[in-house]
Amino acid sequence: MMIFDTKKTNLNNEYHKLTELIKKYNHAYYDLDQPLVTDAEYDQIVQRLKQIEEQQPALTQNSILAQVGGKAREDLNKITHKKPMLSLANAFEKEDFENFIERIYRFLNLAKNHPLSFTCEPKIDGLSISIMYHHGKLKYASTRGDGFVGEDVTSNILTLKDLPITIHHPNLPEYFEIRGEIYMTHQEFENINEKRKEQDLQLFANPRNAAAGSLRQLDVNITRERNLKYFVYSLGYTDSQLFNQHSEALAFFKSQGFCVYNNIITTDKLDDIYNYYNQTNQNRSNLNFDIDGVVIKLDDIALQERLGTVGKTPRWAIAFKFPAFEGITKVNDIRVQVGRTGAVTPLAILEPLNLGGVVISRTSLHNSDEIQKKDIKIGDYVSIKRAGDVIPQITKVIKEKRTETHVKDFIYPTTCPECGHELVKEPEEVIIRCPNKFGCIAQHLEYLIYFCSKNVMDIEGLGERQVEFLYENKFIQNAHDFYNLADKNKASLTKLESFPGWGKKSVDNLFNSIEKSKNITLDKFIMSLSIRHIGLHLSKLLARMYKTSQNFVESCTKSIDPNSAEFIQLINTNGIGEKKALSIIDFFQDARNVKHTEDLLAVLNVSDYQENNIKQTALSNKTLLFTGTLTAFSRLEAKEIAERAGAKVVSSISSKTDYLVAGSDAGSKLKKAQELGVKIITEEEFLKLANEEQ
């Protein structure tokens, strides 16, 4: 189990350290398909971040927990969701779930004996889908994408059997969105991987990845061959509300011929929910598709709307996750790999083990401390846990099976296995690194792969193997070379398309994708530089701070001088901290990094930073305070309404406060507001201002 520092003075450092970890793990999982930690360990870090955010609310302004999913592919048309497709918060223990229930009652200001009904259904492990109907006819379908913009998969979705093209209801709204999950059965997954094995193609890691890859095909015939299935699970956007309860919507879907899971319950009793969870967990091995928990939703749609969302998750639903799959296997070897920042990470090479339908053959051991703590040796038999879907973790060594003559210690290398440079371990870090950034080919290749990845430049068609090929065959040496690749290929005697696996069509598509990637936002440009400790969250913060690429480069270069105003500004920026600021300064101190930055700016079109277009209300940019007992809603809900309207809610009154919302029995704050001349308004006036668009 991970141990976290709870000292208040260290919370900020711990928070930013964990945020960087999550960014690293997200990139490895979503972009490189190379998970570094288990779902359970990842979820533990997320839970700890949430705890710190509760203690230090100022940290939540650009929380990584507010980010959903990945980015839409360039080669599929994009569709902006009329209503965001959010992800669910997770409950891992009974206590987590009961806290979820308690938060609902507290937010809605309800008595504990007030009955609330919930629906319970399995959490299908697939790909979320949005299907929009216009005047009752299927108009388009899209993936979730990043929660706000998805990919148009209308043609692909039409290959699904039993998907209604039209729906009928006397009061059907003009726009009516239905959401669901695309999945693949175990049998179909095995059949596809068997065919791919025969064709010497890379195998799909699990049914979910296979379903996602199958739905997002440009060739609809491939999607049709994959025999995808679906379940619908909720309403999305509608022009007007047709149902009062979520369970009513599910019944309507079923009446129209949609596939709805056949064992969904609605109950107001906690015991029924626990029984459903336990029975579903016991039965999951008998299903022909993957599930990883039970989704519990408040049934009343009006209450759902009142509860709203917090960050990227709705307050009215939760995923109650199942325990992990476990098994025993042998550690055949321990090897190390070098990442783009020089981190040298040990990997356990395992005797292949099937856990819940996924074959595990390797897992990260993270660092030398982890190996020592768990006392893992080459040749040991170990217990493996797969919490959730794919990511495995060694939980313990089976000491009873250890024979000293058949095991040996893993000796951490003192030099880089790729370039031979002496490895270093920085103070207060557990990671061992190769500091030879510009001379270590492994690091450079990992950077080039990172540069092309979905979360950075999003160059479709440039995965790990393609980048390695281009580098080894001297088509590219540095990141900016990608943008001269078409011209270089045109002038070359040996064309790229003449190599095996590179047809003319795929090369043309690649050049088009590279061309599209030239136009990027400032935060993505900052991310593309791969400055250590600077991920998505801090790239956005820096973009907001510097506004233009020119100002970013000039200011960061000037910040090398510790007496400069730029240094003072950077080091004191809330959310960056000394460690990350020094990392930025170190980057720009190296002339090779500055040259690399200038080379990229010469081939890219970097747009200036722009604030998101937020709806303006009469409370936008106003500061307000609540006092007394509110009757129309709880204090939590009032704060939520104010923040949605663009207001800032403070805890103490001053002459800068714009409004004091006074409930009954208001005390000293009301008196002070009168003395300071702060405008005092009622709950009703507050609601009117919150809904009054400017």
Summary of the structure (lengths in Angstrom):
residues: 694
radius of gyration: 27.1
end to end distance: 51.4
largest distance: 84.8
contacts: 2130
relative contact order: 0.08
helix: 41%
strand: 22%
